[in-house]
Amino acid sequence: MDMTDYLVQGMTCAHCVASVTEEVSAVPGVAGVDVRLVVGGSSVVTVRPADPGSPVADDAVEAAVEEAGYRVVQS
């Protein structure tokens, strides 16, 4: 499966993880979201596409992360 990792700044707790997971999960084409929280650093958000041959658009994921109140620093 073609998963994509995004480094996200500003996440500090389980509520942050839940917010990002909820917003990114709502992006069309996303089958799953995993978040590895790194307090004081960049957390890793892994996005699994519904169709392994069609990755989810980076800009859509970045917009969802911003909607949750955080910022993608690298994808």
Backbone torsions as a table, in degrees:
resi	resn	phi	psi	omega
1	MET	NA	138.7	-179.3
2	ASP	-88.0	91.5	178.1
3	MET	-92.7	151.7	179.1
4	THR	-124.0	133.8	177.3
5	ASP	-100.1	141.2	176.6
6	TYR	-126.7	134.2	174.4
7	LEU	-91.1	127.4	-174.4
8	VAL	-124.7	130.7	178.5
9	GLN	-99.5	150.8	172.0
10	GLY	101.7	-8.1	-178.8
11	MET	-82.0	133.6	-176.0
12	THR	-130.9	-8.8	-173.4
13	CYS	-155.7	179.4	-179.8
14	ALA	-64.5	-32.1	177.6
15	HIS	-63.8	-40.3	176.8
16	CYS	-59.9	-45.9	179.7
17	VAL	-59.8	-45.2	-179.2
18	ALA	-63.8	-40.9	-179.9
19	SER	-63.5	-47.2	179.8
20	VAL	-65.2	-43.5	179.8
21	THR	-60.0	-44.0	-179.3
22	GLU	-63.3	-47.9	-177.8
23	GLU	-65.8	-45.9	-177.5
24	VAL	-70.0	-34.7	178.5
25	SER	-62.8	-25.4	-179.3
26	ALA	-80.6	-8.5	179.3
27	VAL	-70.3	130.9	179.1
28	PRO	-56.1	134.4	177.8
29	GLY	92.5	-3.4	179.6
30	VAL	-90.0	125.9	178.2
31	ALA	-97.8	-25.5	-179.2
32	GLY	-166.2	154.9	179.9
33	VAL	-135.9	131.2	174.3
34	ASP	-123.5	138.3	179.7
35	VAL	-123.6	128.4	174.1
36	ARG	-106.8	102.0	-175.7
37	LEU	-73.3	129.9	175.4
38	VAL	-125.8	97.3	-179.2
39	VAL	-67.8	129.5	-179.7
40	GLY	83.4	6.3	179.6
41	GLY	-146.5	-160.4	178.8
42	SER	-93.7	120.4	177.0
43	SER	-77.6	155.7	-179.3
44	VAL	-107.4	120.8	176.8
45	VAL	-107.8	117.7	-179.3
46	THR	-104.4	125.9	-178.1
47	VAL	-111.5	127.6	178.2
48	ARG	-107.5	120.4	-178.6
49	PRO	-75.2	152.3	177.1
50	ALA	-66.2	-37.0	178.5
51	ASP	-113.8	109.1	-176.4
52	PRO	-55.7	-23.9	179.5
53	GLY	-85.0	-8.1	-178.1
54	SER	-127.1	93.8	179.7
55	PRO	-64.6	153.3	178.3
56	VAL	-74.6	142.4	-178.7
57	ALA	-63.4	128.7	180.0
58	ASP	-56.9	-42.0	-177.1
59	ASP	-65.0	-31.3	177.6
60	ALA	-69.4	-40.8	178.3
61	VAL	-66.9	-44.5	179.7
62	GLU	-61.0	-40.3	178.4
63	ALA	-64.7	-39.1	178.8
64	ALA	-66.1	-40.7	177.8
65	VAL	-63.6	-42.8	178.0
66	GLU	-64.3	-37.7	177.7
67	GLU	-61.6	-32.4	177.8
68	ALA	-77.7	-12.3	176.5
69	GLY	104.5	17.6	-176.7
70	TYR	-128.2	-178.8	-174.6
71	ARG	-136.0	131.3	173.5
72	VAL	-78.3	127.4	179.0
73	VAL	-104.7	-17.2	177.2
74	GLN	-163.4	139.8	175.4
75	SER	-126.6	NA	NA
